Amino acid sequence: MQKERNKGFISQYMEQMDQVEIDFGQLALSVSEELAKKMKEKNISKADLANRLQTSRAYVTKILSGDANLSLKTLAKLQNALESRFEFSLSTKIEDNISFKVYKPKNRVKYFNQDFEQTTPGNNYSDTPFAA
C-alpha cells in the first residue's frame, strides 16, 4: 500500500515537473519575442546588444533563441541596454484557459476613485442625459 502511495506521489511530481518545463518554455519564448521586437524597434543588432551587455554575441543569440535561463539581474541589464522596462503581471489560471490579472486592491480603489470623480456628473441630475 505504501508503495502504491509513493508511486502516485512520483507520478504527480513528474506531471508537475512537465508543466514547469512547459511554463518555462512559454516564458522564455515570450521574453525572447519581446526582446527581438524591441531590438527591431530601436534598430539594435545582436552585436550592439552584446556590446551594451558586455557579453558575447553568442550569448545574445542564446537569449533570443529562448535557451538562456535568465536571472533577474540579467533581465535588469537587458532592459537598461534596450532603454526599456519589462512589465510583468501574475494571472490566475482557470480550467478553461481564461486568466485574470492580479492587482493590489489599494491601487484598484485609487484608480476607480479617480475615474469615478472624473466621470460623475454634478449633483444636478437634470444635466445628465438619460436614454429613453
HELIX and SHEET records of a PDB file:
HELIX    1   1 GLN A    2  GLU A   41  1                                  40    
HELIX    2   2 LYS A   46  LEU A   53  1                                   8    
HELIX    3   3 ARG A   57  LEU A   64  1                                   8    
HELIX    4   4 LEU A   72  ALA A   81  1                                  10    
HELIX    5   5 PRO A  105  THR A  119  1                                  15    
HELIX    6   6 TYR A  125  ASP A  127  5                                   3    
SHEET    1   A 2 SER A  91  LYS A  93  0                                        
SHEET    2   A 2 SER A  99  LYS A 101 -1                                        
END                                                                             
